[in-house]
Amino acid sequence: MEFLPAWPPSPNTLFFFGFLLFCGSIGGFMAHHWPWLPSITGFMLVGFVAGPNVLQLFSHQDLASSGIVIDVALGLILYRLGLSLDIKEVVRDKSLMVISLVECALTGAVVYGLLKWMGLQTLPAAIIAAIAISSSPAVLIHVAHELGASGPVTDRAEALVALNNVIAFIVFAALLPALYVEGQAPLETVIGAPLYSLLGSAVLGGVAGVMLHYTARRFKQAEQYHLALVIGAVMLTLGAAIMLKLSVLFAPLVLGMVVRGIERQDLIADIEFGPSFELFFIALFVYAGANLHVAEMVQYAPAAAVFVVGRSAAKWVGVTAAASVFRLPARQSMTSGLLLLPMAGLAIGLVNTTMELFPERGAIVSSIVLAAVAVMETIGPPIASRALRWSGDRLEGDPDEPAKADKAKSGKAAQTPPQTGGPH
């Protein structure tokens, strides 16, 4: 009876995308019922329960079949984040780049030193330290959008997260030659592979950004098609990156940065994604909750705990200390540092890259980083929510909005915050 499906039926990408959204909606209802529970935590909790760790409705292998959905979600989120980084503003506001460099250097050094102190070998410790520099744009964007937050802290934090991810990718690429040498790869691979990945992804994102900008400008009267144009450009970039074996994480980030950088008048950089953008957040965090590896978390708990504590302290202290040099308001500086703590998308992507290219080293890197990601993605959303409430930024529905907005604008630093596009 060939007309009957095989048993058990083989799941497909559409099935898992629907399943992720369905489970995520349940998590969202839980968060709505319990106001103290951030919606992201609700998404992850439902994914964890439904996934391989508890109910085992599907396996980790089944989850891998929905990877393209997660690539699209991350691509759109990273494009959105790239829009928050205006290179012209970074050039004008020197404090932003200095704060980012100080914080990233301190984070990498602290995590590397602590892991070496725990007995980890040099190369895995360096790779993990590079990944530790990255921050999660999805948590920041989602929580800020959920609270309706807008102001200097939200803007500065988004710009710092974008810079974090650019620097993390560059440092990671700089360490790849050492891994290739250890694996006895030929010289052309040692030199060419990292350069191809870094420069190729940057060129791809740049070309796509220019194409998107000029196409939108040519048809600027038909604004109803701009959203489809943006999503199409992001998906074309992701597809090209996969075909060319480039980074599906770095290319869309550069795409957003280029669009923001070359627009002189608001055209598509400030386009509203609308409620549909929420679908990709839901899918991403349900997937993250389902994909947690509890056994690895338990096995590498001490190293992961050191990683989480050291990274969190370094990011918070780094931003706060560097910002104080520029006489930025202490409250804004401290809360900006807290908003950099969540870690997910880029970190997971870099872990997967390490696993694919160097399985032996990747197993160590994966175990520690994924355990840390599980912790940071659990405590990160409530910390981000609390930090935005403390920041003095404007929040929708807050009766003290005018007073907070006036207070947030006070001080030398708040006078020239980097501007961001899209909804907060």
C-alpha positions as CSV (number, residue, x, y, z in Angstrom):
1,M,0.0,0.0,0.0
2,E,2.3,2.7,-1.3
3,F,-0.3,5.4,-0.8
4,L,0.2,5.2,3.0
5,P,3.0,7.1,4.8
6,A,5.9,5.3,6.4
7,W,5.5,4.6,10.1
8,P,6.5,6.4,12.1
9,P,6.1,9.4,9.8
10,S,9.2,11.5,9.1
11,P,8.8,15.0,10.4
12,N,9.6,17.9,8.1
13,T,10.6,21.6,8.3
14,L,7.0,22.8,8.0
15,F,5.8,20.5,10.8
16,F,8.5,21.7,13.1
17,F,8.0,25.3,12.4
18,G,4.3,24.9,13.2
19,F,5.2,22.8,16.3
20,L,7.6,25.5,17.6
21,L,5.0,28.2,17.1
22,F,2.3,26.1,18.8
23,C,4.5,25.3,21.8
24,G,5.7,28.9,22.0
25,S,2.1,30.2,22.1
26,I,1.5,28.0,25.2
27,G,4.7,29.5,26.8
28,G,3.4,32.9,25.9
29,F,0.1,32.2,27.6
30,M,1.9,31.1,30.7
31,A,3.9,34.3,30.7
32,H,0.8,36.3,30.3
33,H,-0.9,34.5,33.2
34,W,2.2,35.0,35.5
35,P,3.4,38.6,35.0
36,W,6.7,37.8,36.8
37,L,7.7,35.3,34.1
38,P,9.3,36.8,31.0
39,S,7.8,35.5,27.8
40,I,11.2,34.3,26.5
41,T,11.6,32.1,29.6
42,G,8.1,30.8,28.9
43,F,9.0,29.9,25.3
44,M,12.2,28.1,26.5
45,L,10.4,26.3,29.3
46,V,7.8,24.8,27.0
47,G,10.4,23.8,24.5
48,F,12.4,22.1,27.2
49,V,9.4,20.1,28.5
50,A,8.3,19.1,25.0
51,G,11.7,18.3,23.7
52,P,14.2,15.4,24.2
53,N,14.8,16.1,27.8
54,V,11.4,15.5,29.3
55,L,8.4,14.4,27.1
56,Q,10.7,13.3,24.2
57,L,8.1,14.3,21.6
58,F,11.0,14.6,19.2
59,S,14.8,14.0,19.3
60,H,17.8,16.3,18.8
61,Q,18.2,14.8,15.4
62,D,14.6,15.8,14.6
63,L,15.3,19.3,15.7
64,A,18.2,19.5,13.3
65,S,15.7,19.3,10.4
66,S,14.3,22.6,11.4
67,G,17.7,24.3,11.2
68,I,16.7,26.4,8.1
69,V,13.8,28.0,10.1
70,I,16.3,29.0,12.9
71,D,18.7,30.4,10.2
72,V,15.9,32.6,8.9
73,A,15.0,33.7,12.4
74,L,18.6,34.5,13.3
75,G,19.1,36.2,10.0
76,L,16.2,38.6,10.4
77,I,17.2,39.3,14.0
78,L,20.8,40.0,13.1
79,Y,19.7,42.2,10.2
80,R,17.5,44.1,12.6
81,L,20.5,44.4,15.0
82,G,22.8,45.6,12.2
83,L,20.3,48.5,11.6
84,S,21.0,49.7,15.1
85,L,24.7,50.2,14.4
86,D,25.2,53.5,12.5
87,I,28.9,53.5,11.5
88,K,28.7,57.3,11.0
89,E,27.5,57.7,14.6
90,V,30.3,55.4,15.9
91,V,32.8,57.6,14.1
92,R,31.3,60.7,15.7
93,D,30.8,59.2,19.2
94,K,34.2,57.8,20.0
95,S,33.0,56.7,23.4
96,L,30.9,53.9,21.9
97,M,33.8,52.2,20.2
98,V,36.1,52.6,23.2
99,I,33.6,51.2,25.6
100,S,33.0,48.2,23.4
101,L,36.7,47.5,22.9
102,V,37.4,47.8,26.6
103,E,34.5,45.5,27.5
104,C,35.2,42.9,24.9
105,A,38.9,42.8,25.8
106,L,38.1,42.4,29.5
107,T,35.5,39.7,28.8
108,G,37.8,37.7,26.6
109,A,40.8,38.0,29.1
110,V,38.7,37.1,32.2
111,V,37.0,34.1,30.6
112,Y,40.3,32.8,29.1
113,G,42.2,33.3,32.4
114,L,39.5,31.5,34.5
115,L,39.2,28.5,32.1
116,K,43.0,28.1,32.0
117,W,43.0,28.3,35.8
118,M,40.5,25.4,35.8
119,G,42.9,23.3,33.7
120,L,41.4,23.8,30.2
121,Q,43.9,23.6,27.3
122,T,45.0,26.9,25.7
123,L,43.2,26.6,22.3
124,P,39.8,25.5,23.6
125,A,40.0,28.2,26.3
126,A,40.8,30.9,23.6
127,I,37.9,29.8,21.3
128,I,35.5,29.8,24.3
129,A,36.8,33.3,25.3
130,A,36.1,34.6,21.8
131,I,32.6,33.2,21.8
132,A,32.1,34.8,25.3
133,I,32.5,38.2,23.7
134,S,29.2,37.8,21.8
135,S,25.8,38.9,23.2
136,S,22.3,38.0,22.3
137,P,20.4,40.5,20.1
138,A,17.3,38.4,20.3
139,V,16.8,38.8,24.0
140,L,17.5,42.6,24.0
141,I,15.3,43.3,21.0
142,H,12.4,41.1,22.2
143,V,12.4,42.4,25.8
144,A,12.8,46.1,24.7
145,H,9.9,45.6,22.2
146,E,7.8,43.8,24.8
147,L,8.3,46.7,27.3
148,G,8.0,49.4,24.6
149,A,11.4,50.7,25.7
150,S,13.1,53.6,23.9
151,G,15.8,56.0,25.0
152,P,19.6,56.3,25.3
153,V,20.2,53.1,27.2
154,T,18.2,50.9,24.8
155,D,19.9,52.6,21.8
156,R,23.4,52.3,23.3
157,A,22.9,48.7,24.4
158,E,21.7,47.7,20.9
159,A,24.8,49.3,19.3
160,L,27.1,47.6,21.9
161,V,25.5,44.2,21.2
162,A,26.1,44.7,17.5
163,L,29.7,45.7,18.1
164,N,30.1,42.7,20.4
165,N,29.0,40.3,17.7
166,V,31.2,41.9,15.0
167,I,34.3,41.7,17.3
168,A,33.5,38.2,18.5
169,F,33.3,37.0,14.9
170,I,36.5,38.7,14.0
171,V,38.4,37.2,17.0
172,F,36.9,33.8,16.3
173,A,38.1,34.0,12.7
174,A,41.5,35.0,13.8
175,L,41.8,31.9,16.0
176,L,40.7,29.5,13.2
177,P,44.3,29.3,11.7
178,A,45.5,27.8,15.0
179,L,42.8,25.1,14.8
180,Y,43.6,24.3,11.2
181,V,47.4,24.1,12.0
182,E,46.5,21.7,14.9
183,G,44.5,19.6,12.4
184,Q,47.5,19.6,10.0
185,A,45.6,21.4,7.3
186,P,47.5,22.6,4.2
187,L,48.8,26.2,4.3
188,E,46.2,27.5,1.8
189,T,43.4,26.3,4.1
190,V,45.1,27.7,7.2
191,I,45.3,31.1,5.6
192,G,42.5,31.1,3.1
193,A,39.5,29.6,5.0
194,P,39.3,32.2,7.8
195,L,39.9,35.1,5.3
196,Y,37.3,33.7,2.9
197,S,34.7,33.3,5.7
198,L,35.3,36.8,7.1
199,L,35.8,38.8,4.0
200,G,33.4,36.8,1.9
201,S,30.6,37.2,4.4
202,A,31.3,41.0,4.7
203,V,31.3,41.4,0.9
204,L,28.1,39.4,0.5
205,G,26.3,41.4,3.2
206,G,27.7,44.7,1.7
207,V,26.5,43.8,-1.9
208,A,23.1,42.7,-0.6
209,G,22.8,45.9,1.4
210,V,23.6,48.2,-1.6
211,M,21.2,46.2,-3.8
212,L,18.4,46.4,-1.2
213,H,18.9,50.2,-0.7
214,Y,18.9,51.2,-4.3
215,T,16.0,48.9,-5.2
216,A,14.0,50.4,-2.4
217,R,14.9,53.9,-3.5
218,R,13.9,53.1,-7.0
219,F,10.5,52.0,-5.9
220,K,10.1,54.2,-2.9
221,Q,6.5,55.2,-3.8
222,A,5.3,51.6,-3.4
223,E,6.0,51.4,0.4
224,Q,3.6,48.5,0.8
225,Y,6.2,46.2,-0.8
226,H,9.2,47.4,1.3
227,L,8.7,44.8,4.0
228,A,8.6,42.0,1.5
229,L,11.7,43.5,-0.2
230,V,13.6,43.5,3.1
231,I,12.7,39.9,4.0
232,G,13.5,38.8,0.5
233,A,16.9,40.4,0.7
234,V,17.7,38.8,4.0
235,M,16.6,35.4,2.8
236,L,18.6,35.8,-0.5
237,T,21.6,36.7,1.6
238,L,21.2,33.6,3.8
239,G,20.7,31.3,0.8
240,A,23.7,32.8,-1.0
241,A,25.8,32.3,2.2
242,I,24.8,28.7,2.4
243,M,25.6,28.1,-1.3
244,L,29.0,29.9,-1.0
245,K,29.8,28.3,2.4
246,L,29.9,31.7,4.1
247,S,28.6,32.7,7.5
248,V,24.8,32.8,7.8
249,L,25.3,34.9,11.0
250,F,27.8,37.6,9.9
251,A,26.4,38.3,6.4
252,P,22.9,39.5,7.5
253,L,24.5,41.6,10.3
254,V,26.7,43.4,7.7
255,L,23.6,43.7,5.5
256,G,21.8,45.7,8.2
257,M,24.9,47.8,9.0
258,V,25.3,48.7,5.3
259,V,21.6,49.7,4.9
260,R,21.8,51.9,7.9
261,G,25.1,53.4,6.8
262,I,24.2,54.4,3.3
263,E,20.7,55.8,3.9
264,R,20.5,59.6,4.1
265,Q,16.8,59.7,4.4
266,D,14.7,57.1,6.3
267,L,13.5,54.6,3.7
268,I,13.8,51.1,4.8
269,A,16.1,51.3,7.8
270,D,13.2,52.4,10.1
271,I,10.6,50.0,8.5
272,E,8.2,48.5,11.0
273,F,8.3,44.7,11.0
274,G,5.1,44.5,12.9
275,P,3.6,41.6,15.0
276,S,4.8,39.0,12.4
277,F,8.4,39.5,13.7
278,E,7.3,37.9,16.9
279,L,6.9,34.5,15.2
280,F,10.6,34.2,14.6
281,F,11.4,35.1,18.2
282,I,9.0,32.4,19.4
283,A,10.4,29.7,17.1
284,L,14.0,30.6,18.1
285,F,13.5,30.4,21.8
286,V,11.3,27.3,21.8
287,Y,14.1,25.7,19.7
288,A,16.7,26.8,22.2
289,G,14.8,25.4,25.1
290,A,14.2,22.1,23.3
291,N,17.9,21.9,22.3
292,L,19.3,22.1,25.8
293,H,21.8,19.3,26.5
294,V,21.2,18.5,30.2
295,A,23.9,15.8,30.5
296,E,26.6,18.1,29.1
297,M,25.3,20.9,31.4
298,V,25.8,18.6,34.4
299,Q,29.2,17.3,33.3
300,Y,30.7,20.7,32.7
301,A,28.7,22.6,35.3
302,P,31.8,23.9,37.2
303,A,33.5,25.3,34.1
304,A,30.1,26.7,32.8
305,A,29.5,28.3,36.2
306,V,32.9,30.0,36.1
307,F,32.2,31.1,32.5
308,V,28.9,32.6,33.4
309,V,30.1,34.5,36.5
310,G,33.4,35.7,34.9
311,R,31.7,36.8,31.7
312,S,28.9,38.6,33.5
313,A,31.2,40.4,35.8
314,A,33.6,41.4,33.0
315,K,30.8,42.8,30.8
316,W,29.1,44.8,33.6
317,V,32.4,46.1,35.0
318,G,33.9,46.8,31.6
319,V,30.9,48.9,30.4
320,T,30.5,50.7,33.7
321,A,34.2,51.5,34.1
322,A,34.8,52.6,30.5
323,A,31.7,54.7,30.5
324,S,32.7,56.5,33.6
325,V,35.8,57.8,31.8
326,F,33.5,59.6,29.4
327,R,31.4,60.9,32.3
328,L,28.3,59.0,31.2
329,P,25.5,58.8,33.8
330,A,26.3,55.9,36.2
331,R,22.7,54.6,36.1
332,Q,22.7,54.4,32.3
333,S,26.2,52.8,32.2
334,M,25.4,50.1,34.7
335,T,22.1,49.1,33.1
336,S,23.7,49.1,29.7
337,G,26.2,46.6,31.0
338,L,23.4,44.3,32.3
339,L,21.8,44.3,28.9
340,L,24.9,42.6,27.3
341,L,24.7,39.6,29.6
342,P,22.3,37.3,27.5
343,M,24.1,35.1,25.0
344,A,22.6,32.8,22.4
345,G,22.4,33.1,18.6
346,L,25.9,33.9,17.5
347,A,27.4,31.8,20.3
348,I,25.5,28.8,19.1
349,G,26.4,29.4,15.5
350,L,30.1,29.7,16.4
351,V,29.9,26.5,18.4
352,N,28.3,24.7,15.5
353,T,31.0,25.9,13.2
354,T,33.7,24.6,15.6
355,M,31.9,21.3,15.8
356,E,31.7,20.9,12.1
357,L,35.3,21.8,11.4
358,F,37.0,20.4,14.5
359,P,34.9,17.7,16.2
360,E,37.4,16.9,18.9
361,R,37.9,20.5,20.1
362,G,34.3,21.3,19.3
363,A,33.0,18.7,21.8
364,I,34.7,20.6,24.7
365,V,33.7,24.0,23.4
366,S,30.1,22.9,22.8
367,S,29.7,21.4,26.3
368,I,30.9,24.5,28.2
369,V,29.3,27.1,25.9
370,L,25.9,25.4,25.6
371,A,25.7,24.9,29.3
372,A,26.5,28.6,29.8
373,V,24.0,29.6,27.1
374,A,21.3,27.6,28.9
375,V,22.0,29.5,32.1
376,M,22.3,33.0,30.4
377,E,19.2,32.5,28.3
378,T,17.2,31.5,31.5
379,I,18.4,34.4,33.7
380,G,19.1,36.9,30.9
381,P,15.5,37.9,30.0
382,P,14.5,38.8,33.6
383,I,17.8,40.7,34.1
384,A,17.2,42.6,30.8
385,S,13.7,43.4,31.8
386,R,14.7,44.7,35.2
387,A,17.6,46.6,33.7
388,L,15.3,48.4,31.2
389,R,13.0,49.3,34.1
390,W,15.9,50.7,36.1
391,S,17.5,52.5,33.1
392,G,15.2,55.6,33.0
393,D,14.3,54.9,29.4
394,R,10.8,55.5,28.3
395,L,8.5,52.5,28.7
396,E,5.0,52.2,27.1
397,G,2.3,52.4,29.6
398,D,4.5,53.9,32.3
399,P,2.7,56.8,34.1
400,D,6.1,58.4,34.7
401,E,7.2,58.3,31.1
402,P,7.6,62.1,30.6
403,A,9.7,62.5,33.8
404,K,11.8,59.4,32.9
405,A,12.4,60.6,29.4
406,D,13.6,64.0,30.6
407,K,15.8,62.4,33.2
408,A,17.2,60.0,30.6
409,K,18.1,62.8,28.3
410,S,20.1,64.6,31.0
411,G,23.9,64.3,31.1
412,K,26.5,64.8,28.5
413,A,26.4,61.1,27.2
414,A,22.7,61.1,26.6
415,Q,22.8,64.0,24.3
416,T,24.2,62.1,21.3
417,P,23.0,58.4,21.6
418,P,23.3,56.2,18.5
419,Q,20.0,56.1,16.7
420,T,18.4,52.8,15.9
421,G,15.8,51.6,13.4
422,G,12.8,49.5,13.7
423,P,10.6,48.8,16.7
424,H,12.0,48.6,20.2
